[in-house]
Amino acid sequence: MQTIHEHRISTLRSEFDKRKIDALIISHVPHVAYLTGFTGSSAMLVLTRSAVHFLTDGRYTEQARQEVVALPNLTIHIEREWWKFVHEKQLLEDARNVGFEASHLSVAAAEVMKKTVEGREWQPLVGMVEAVVMVKTRDEADAIREAAGIAAKVYDHVLRTTKAGMTENDVAAEVAYVSKKLGSEGEGFETIVASGVRGALPHGRATNKVIQHGELVTLDFGCRSRGFYSDMTRTFAVGEPSLFDRAIFELVLRANEAAIDVAKGGMKVAELDAVARDIIKEAGYGEDFAHGLGHGLGREVHEKPSVSYRFPDDIAPVGAVVTIEPGVYLAERCGVRIEDDVWLTETGCEVLTDATPKHLVIVE
């Protein structure tokens, strides 16, 4: 029986004829990790019809030997000048048409590749590897659940320690410190803490703004476990919020829960987006929900698929982990976002962030 790494390699090879290529260069390091298990920051794969060549540099000699799984016909190469090595050692064998990840190779790097590795026809490809790594195994989904479990404990700490008079940066510092103390391998992104009127900024990074009594606070952060990220947003209140703020919160919560109730593998992403968006539109705030419903999640915080009305034909496959994060952002007033991570199955979804309360928590 094939391992998940062997299955992913086989699936990519099965696309060669359709894509009219004889070999594939995989240069995006997170994709290399999905295919080989390697967790370092510098690596590339040369995948031919019969062989897998893994390239990294001398910093990762021992790590590569320990982590890279034993794929059939795999060779590990420790080199510095990869393109020169690929050419001189004829790693592409007799491949004439070679695909590469157009979305992850800069124009400058592609030019060096084409000049150094001579005698090939280069095919820029988009989405080929993403289609394979979108589908997460149970073990990979469990790693995201573990990261979300750490985040749940961090959020509990935030609720117990946040007071009026603290700054947003104070809260962000607590998140960073406690996440590490509780075992997170790293932050997925710079923590978002947006209080009061700054809540209207969907990506409002923490500032020295002082949190006032009665304000809503939107907290968006990620933890990492076994190389996989969680991504969670919760909105809470410091002191009793206004009735208006409460109503916006309940609207966003309703949209979040409605989308989770219907989410499943095989859905069009635009249809899933519409479930939450229609609720917010009907309440009169459609223009104030200015981003897609969510995104894929895994070894990167933002992966395919994009769960958005902007991609009407895209499908969220069975096995994808996606975020469900509707929001309403009102300039000069407030903002609310509630985000969960879900693993899509054939019949529904499993909520990976279920250890964290979503109701409006009021801290004093």
Phi, psi and omega in degrees: 000136181289143169286169179297325179292317177296320180298317180294320177297315180298321180296318177298315180297327181293346179268352186302311183295318179298322182273354180060047176232160178249347180202164183220131174262123179247108187251348181280115190302317176301326177291322175301320180297317178299327186270340187230342184090356182288137184245007178286180186256005182217112181191159177209149175245139168247110184252115175254184180291339185236349187220158174235119178251121179255124181243134171213182181252178189297341177295337188243024182304304183287322180297319178297318180295329180279325191260322187293125185289158185278079177283151176300135177057039178267137172230132177262129180241128176256104186217164177254316181260086190297312184295320177298318180295317178302318181289310185293323182268003177052047181295336178278001179053232182258020181296125179268314182256119186238127177270153175214160184281097186296330182281351187231009177238121183295161177301317181296316180295322178296323178295318177298316179302311184292325180285326185276317181265092189277163172076027181234157168257121187262132182244107176289125184241142179234126173089354184294309181286323180303322181297331180278315186276352173301326185276117183260145175282169174302318181296321179292319176297323179294327176296320176294322177298321178297317177297321178292328177295321174297315180299325179298320179291324177297316180298320177301318177298317180300317181295328181280340188244344183282131180226157170300139183102340173286158174264163175301322178297326176301315181294316180299322179294321177298317179300312182297315183292310184291324177304312179295317180300327183270000172110005177295137179285345181166165177278142177285333183190170178295126186300134176265122171229112184231113185249151176056230182294338178288348175298342178287353177264108182305324179244048181284093177300152182301143178229187176275012176300136178277132178283127184261155177298133179093357182271149167280148177231122175262125182239120182231119182205166180225147173243169182226136176222129181052035176087359183245142186260147161260164178210111188225139173236134172227146175242127180229173182241142173255100189085166184297121179279170177288161176298325178297312179300319178299319182294320177296318178301311183296326177297312181294321178298319179297319179294319178299311184291325179295319179293318179297323181298329185254350185297134175199161178294143181095353178285150167288135184299326181293327179290322177293315177304319185294331181301311179285319185295322182294324178297316181290322177298315183297334178276357177094014184238025183303319181288347181263005172248087196259017177222170178292165183292331182180193185204163174292160185215142178180241176286347170237153180289327177240110177233177170283150004273156169274121181269092190206151174297343183285351182234073190297338183257355183283145181247140171268109188286159170303131180100348178288145169256125181229159173265149173240105190219068174293157178205157172230129187231113186246110183304136178067010181232287185191177174208150178221132169222140176229122188232132174234157175254130182229145176257120186278130177245180180293332187248352182175225177207156173255127179278120183271346180254028187285353179279354185251125180295146180249344180296163182290111177266132178247118178254152182245000000 
